[in-house]
Amino acid sequence: MEQDQSKESDGRRGTTLVESEEGTKLELTVDEVVEGYVGSLGLSQILHVLVVSFAWIFDAQSTLVTIFSDAQPPWRCKNGVYCADGRRSSVCGLVPGSWEWVSGDRSSTVAEWGLICDRKFLAAVPASVNFLGSLLGSAIFGHLADTWLGRKRAVMISCILTSITFLATSYSPNIYAYAFFRFATGFARSGIGISCLVLATESVGRKWRGQAGQYSFFFFTIGFLSLPLLAYPTRTNWRNLYKFLSILPLAYAIIILPWVSESPRWFLIRGRSKDALKVLKYFARINGKDEFPPNLTLANPSELKDEESGTISNKRENLWTTKWAAKRMALVMIAGFGVGFVYYGVQLNVENLNFNLYVSVAINAVMEIPAVFAGSFLLGFSNRRLLFSVSSYVAGVSCILCLIFSKGYSNSKARGKFGGNWGQLIVEAVGFMGSSLAYDILYIYCVELFPTNVRNFAVSMLRQTLMLGASVAPLLVVVGRLSPSLSFIVFGVLSIASGVLSIWIPETRNAPLYETLKQQEEMEALNHVSNGHSRCLEFGK
């Protein structure tokens, strides 16, 4: 039945009273309901963010496990006849049978399949195709999570598929099957990071969005830090590491994830306003707030009314056909390529530091912790653009400074008992902390730059370029085995270039999360005019 409706403002920004045959309704946006009736960050949202972000552990493990499984292990001479106790830098050219791998032939894929000398570049293929799989998966999961699948189900399917591909990887008969399963793992895990980040940040108030996103990266750090602890007991058989890692995401998907609520913003843009309101009331109840007005309804900007027919329909918007959004997305993606290349490349490049692998990986993982806490603190009062650019510059300069220490390595007095240069390791760790901070902030930045109906897709596009950069990084790491200086120079230059690109990306601190592209375009244009008018008035005074 067609209803006569009239709207009027009750004097508060964005608050609308809707007159209908059913009576007066209070129509609010999700942001207004969260700020006014649920709480910007209460117990319910803290638990929600923590439980959702826990899945980032599996994302880290599936991404970085190749640091150990595909590493070139130490070797030694079987006797002193053919080589001088393993002091040669390479086994290439040695008489077959005169040397052996210290931890056995199954300590890594390199040892088991002989990926050395003329086959050394094959060792980089599994890591590269893993990132390419994530690139493809990000596009698919990003689209599905914005449309009919939703954020929660995308995470669940991704975790289950990750578990299956982990287990399949452990039974790889050769390097080619192994590379295929690494590609499949990259595809499978791509839905975890992007959907968890969006699901976590869409439940809190605008003041806490940056911090909620940082909690996600804290769990990524835990996953990274867990790898040396899990890899060391399985150092004699890389297959056991994959088998153990396959258990965790499956258990999470079956036992924990069913208790997580879907994003109310996703429910709203899918036309399920009752489900969206139900989730918000659930959050409010746990926060100790039962003050929801009985006439409260949610405003859905994606519903457009036809003035002639009076019908209401949901219009699908396309990010790439919207000029301002496409330009913004292109800048974020280009910056993301450099950030992904440096962030993952520096982690994989630890083997070129001439330092104990387990110690250097553990130190890098520990450096992610201050990066997460620093990001959480600074995002509360600092501009996103400034933080991202400064972090990128710190990472770039530190990578270039590693050259100074690497050149003097052979005569360095800074060698420790682990056989490495502590000065170089410390500078590299600072650079990694900077790249980690830039990586985290860029994700938060992207979430805030785009509206709900394309947010997951936008984050997935960023994820694709991050993975594209990461897929190239292993090749540079292999080259770095021959020339470490070259790898550090490339990492430094790309990081600095990514920071420079942020000049053309708009600031989003304290900006609201919009629901549609049209709404965001209109409101940002209005805010721009209002800010310009205010500046003119101040100048006139």
N, C-alpha and C positions, 0 to 999 in steps of 0.2 A: 504494500500500500504506500502510495506516495505521501510524503510528509512535508508539511510546511515548516521550514526551519529558519531561524534568524540568529545571528551571532552578535555578541557585544563583549567588549573588554570589561573586566571587573577592576581595572586600574593597575593590575600587576602585569609585568612584562611577560608576554606570551600566554597569559591565562585568558581563556575564553569561556564565556557562558553560552551554552547552546540551548535555544528554546525549541522544544518539539512537543508532540502529542503526549509523550511520556513524562513531560515535565522539564525543568531546567537541569542541564548537565554541566558539570565542571570539566572542561576539556583542557588537559595539560600535556606537555611533551614529556618524554621519558626523563630527560634531564631535570625538569621541574619536579617530577614525582620523586626522583632519587634525592634531590637536594632538600625538598620540602617535607617528605613523608617517610622515606626509607632511611635516609642518612647517607652522607657522602661516603663514609667508610665505617661500617659497623662490624660486629662479630660475624654476621652472615657473609658479608663480602670478603672479609679476611680469610675465612675458611674456604670460601668459593675460589678465591685467587690461589691459595696455597695448594688445594687439591688439584685444580686444573693445571697449575704450573708444574706440578710434580712430573708430568709426562715429558717435560723438557729433558729430564735425565736420559730418557731413551733416545731422544734426538741427538744429544751429545755423544752418547755411546756409539750409536750407529754411524755417526759422521766421522768420529776420530779414532775408531778402533784400529784402523789401518796403520796408525802410528806404530803400533806394536805388531800386528799380524803381518804387515808388509815391510817391516824394517829389515835392513841388512844386518844380520847378527854378527857378533865378533867371531873370528876364526883363529886357529892356531896350527902350528906345524906339528906333524906327527912325530918328527924327529929333527935333529939338527943337520941332516945331510943336505936336504933340498932347499931349505929356507932358514933364515936367522931368527928362529923363535917367534915368527909372526910379526916381526918389526916392519915388514914391507907394508905399504899402504893399500895394496891390492893383491888379490889372489890371481889376477889375470897374468898369464905367462908362467905360472908355477907348474911344475910337473903334476899331472893328475894323480891323486892318491897320496901326495906329500903333505896335504893339509886337511883339516876337518873343521866343521862348525862346532863351536864351544858347547852349545846347548842341544846339539843333535840336528838331524836333517829335517825335523818337523817343528823346529822352533819358530819358523816363519815361512810364508809363502816363497820368499826369496831363496831360502835354504832348501825347501822341498822340491821346487821346480827349477832350481838353478838359474835364477833371474839376475845374472851378473855378466860382466864383460859385454859381449856383443848382444846379450839379451836384457841388459839393464833397463832399457826404456819400457819393456813390458811390465816392470814392477810398478810403474806409474799409472798404467792403464786402469786397474780396478778402482783406484781412488778418483781418477778423473771421470770415469763413467758413472760412478756413484753420484757425483755432483750433477752430471747430465741427467740422470734418472730423477733426481730431486727437482731439476729445472722443469722437466716435463710434468712431473707429479704436482708441482706447485700450481701450474696453470689449471690442471684438471680439478684438484682438490679445492683451489681457491674459488673457482666458478661454482662447483657443487655446494660448497659451504655457504655461498651467498644465495643460492637458489633453493632447490628442494631438499638437499641433504641436511643443512644446518651445521652449526659449529660443533656441537656435541657428538653427533653421529660421525662427522668427519674425523674427529679425534679417535673415536672407538674403532672405526674401520682401519685407520692408519696404524694404530697400535697392534691390532690383530695381524695385519699383513706384514708389519715389521717383524713380529715374532716368527711368522712362518718363513720369511726370507732369511732371517738369521739362522734358523735351523737348517734350511736348505744349503746355505753357504758352507756350513761345517762339513758337508758331504761332497764338496766340489772335487771332481776327479782330476782336473787340470786347470791351468791358468785361465783358459777361455771360458769354462763353465763358471769359475770363480768370478771373473769379470762380469758375466751375465747376472749372477746373483747379487753382486754388489750394485749393479744398475737397478735391479729389482728392489733392493733394500732402499736405495736412494728415492725411488718412486714411492715406495710404501710409506716411508717416514716423513715425506714432505707435508702431509696433512697435519702432523703433530704440532710443529712450531707455529705455523701461521694461524691455525684455528685456536690453539691454546692462548696465544697472545691476544687475539681479538676477543675471545670468550672471557678472558680475565679482565680486560680493560673496559668492556662494555657494561660491566655491572657496577662500577664505582662512579663517584662524582668527579667532575672535571679537575678538581684540585689534586686528586690522588691517581690520576691516570698514569702519569710517568712512573710513580712508585710501584703501582700494580704491574706494569710492564717489566720493571726491574726485578721483581720477585721471580718472574719467569726465567730471567737470565741467571738468577742465583741458582736455580735448580739445574740449569744447563752447566753451570760451573761445578755443581756437585757431581753431575754425570761425568764431566771431564776429569775431575779429581779422583773419581772411583776407578778410572781405567788403569792407572798404574797398580792399584791395589788388587784388581782382578787379573791383570795381565801377568804380574810377577809369579803367582802360583801356577799359572798355565804356560810359563815361558818355554817349556819343552814341547808343547803341542798347541799350536795356534787354533786348531779345530775345537778344542775344549773351551776356549774363550768364547767363541761364537755360540756354542751350545748353552753355556751358562747365561749369556746375554739374551737368549731367546725366551727365557722364562719370565723375565720381569715385565715387559710390555703386555704380555697376554694376561698375567695376573692382575695388572692394573685395569685393563679393559673389562675384565669379567667381575672383579670384586669391588673396585673403587668407583669407576666412572659412572655406573648406573645411578649413583647418588647425587651426581652433579646436575644442576639446573641448566637448561638451554638459555641462550641469551634472550632477554625480553625484547631487545631491539630487533633481533632477527624475526621473532614471532610477529612483531608489529608490522614490519615491511612485507611479511607474507600474508597479511590480512587476518592474523590470529590475535587480535587485540585482547580477547578474554584470557588467552594463555599468557600473554605478556603481563597483564595486570595480576594474574595469579602468581607469577614468579616474583613480581615486585612486592606483593603482599606477603609472600613467604619470607623474603628477605627482611621486610619490615617487622614481621612477627618475631623473628630470631633476634633482631636488634632491639626488641622491647618496645616497638612502636605499633600501636593498633588504632591510629588516628585517621585512617582512610575515610574520606567522605563517601557516603553511599552513592552519591551521584557522580563520582569521579569516572571519567573516560579518558582514553589516551588519544591524542591528536596524531593522525597518520598522514604525514606530508606526501606519501606516495599515492594517496587517494586523490584523484583529480575529478572534479565535478564538471560534467558537460552542461553548459548553461542552457542549451536548447532542449535537450532531452531530460535533464535533471538526474541522469544516471551517474553512478560513481564507479570508476574503474582504476585499476593499478597500471600505470604506464611504466614500462621497462626502459631504463636509461642506459646508455652505453658510454663508458668512460672515454673510449678512443674517439668518439664522434663529438665529444664536448671539448671545445678548443682549450679552455683554461685548464681543465683536468688533464688532458693529454699532454700539454706542455709541462705541467707540474710532474706528471708521472715519468716523463722522459728524463727530466733532471734527476729525479730520485733514483731511477734505474741506472743511469750513467755513474752516479756517485756510488750506488750499490755495487757495481762491478768492481770498482777499485777497492772498496771496503772488504768485500768478500774475498778478493784475491789476496789482500794483505792479511786479513784476520786468519783465514785458514792456512794460507801459505806460511806464515810465521810459525804456526803450530807444527805443521809438517816439516818445516825447515830446521827443527831442533837437532836433527841428526847431523847437520852440517856445522854444529857449534863445537865439535870435538869435545863433547862433554858426555858424561854418563846419561844414557837415554832416559832411564827411569827418574833420575833426579831432575833433569832439565824439564821433562814433561810435568812432573809434580810441581816444580816452581812456577811454571807457566800457568798451571791450573790454579795454584794459590793466588797468583796475581789477578785472577779474575774476580776474586772475592772483594778486595778493595775497590776494584773497578765498579762492581755492582753497588756497593754501599756508597761510593762517591757519586755514582750516577743517581741513586735514589735521593741523596741529600741535595745535590745540585739542581736536579730537575724540579725541586720544590719551589725554587725562586729564580732560576736562571733561564735565559732564552735557549730554546732548542738549537737554533742556528749557530749561536756562539759556542755552545758546548760541543756540537758536532765538529765544527771547523777546528777548534783548538785541540780536541782529541786526535783528529786526523793529522794535524801538524806535529804533535808530540810523537805519534807513532812513526811518521815519516822521517823526522829528524833522528830519532833513536835508531832506526834501521840503518841510516847512512852512517851514524856514529859507530856502528858495529864494525865498519871497515877499518877504523883506526886500530881497534883491538885485534881484529883478525890478522892484520898485517904484521903486528908484533907478537903474534902468538908463539912462534917457535922459540923466541928468546924471552918470553914473558915470565916475570917473577910472580905473576898472579895465579899460576897453576895451583890447583888444589889437589887433594888426595884422589879426587875422581878423574884426574888426568885432563882437566880443562882449564880454560881461562875464565876466572870468576868475573873479571871486569866486563868481558864481552857478554857473559850470561846475564849480568845485572842490567846492562844497557838494553839487551834484547828483551828482558822481562818487562822493563819500563815501556818499551815500544809495543810489546804485546798488550800491556794494560791499556795503553792509549788506543790501540786498534779495537780492543774489546769494548771500551767505552763508546767509541764511535759506532761500532756495530750495534750495540744495544740502543743507543739514542736514535739511530736512523730508523730502527723498527718503530719506536714510540712516535717519532716524527711522522712516519708514514701513516700510522693509525689515525693521527689527528688531522692529517691533511685531506682526508677523503671521507665522504658520508657513508652511512650504514649500508646502503644498497649496493655499494661497490667496494666497501672497505676490505673485505676478505680477498676480493680479486686484486685490489691494489697492493695489499701486503704480499699476495702470492706473486705478483709481478716483480716486486722488490726481491722477494726470495729467489725468483728465477735468475735475476742478474747477480745476486750474491753467489748463487750456486754456479753460474757461468764463470764468474771470476775464480771461484774455488776450484772448478774443474781444470783450469789452466795452471793453477798453482803447483800441482804435483810435478808437472813437466819441468817447471823452473827449479823445483827442489832437486830433481835428478841432475839437471845441469849444474846445480850448486855443489854437487858432489865433486865436480871437476873444477868449478870456479865459484866459491862461496861469495866472493866480492860482487859478482854480477847479480846474484839473487838479492842481496841486501840493497843494492842500488835500485833495482826495479821495484822492490817493495816500498822503498822510501819515496820515490818519485810518484808512484800511483797513489799512495796515501795522501800526500800533500795536494795532488790534483783533485782528489775527491773533496777535500776540505774547501778548496777554492770554489767548487761548484755550488756550495751552499749559499753563496751570495745571492743567487737568483731564486732561492726557495723561500716562500713567505714564512713568517714566524707564526707559531700556533699556541704559544703559552697562554693558558687560561681561556682559550677559545672553546666554544661549545662543540659538541659532537653533533653534526647535522645528520639528517636521515636520508635526504635525496640530493642529487647533483643540482637540481633546479633550486631547491631551498638554499643550499650552500651558496650558490652563485648570487642569488638575490640578497641574502643576508650579508655576505661579505662585501657586496657592492654598496649596500646600505651603510654598513659599518665604515667603509672607506670614505663615503661622503660625509658621514657624521664626524669622523676623526678629522677630516679636512676642514670642516666647518668650525670645529672646536679650536683647531690651530689658528684659523683666521681670526677668531674672536680673541684668542690670547695675544696674537700679534697686534690687534687693534688696541688692546689695553695698554 
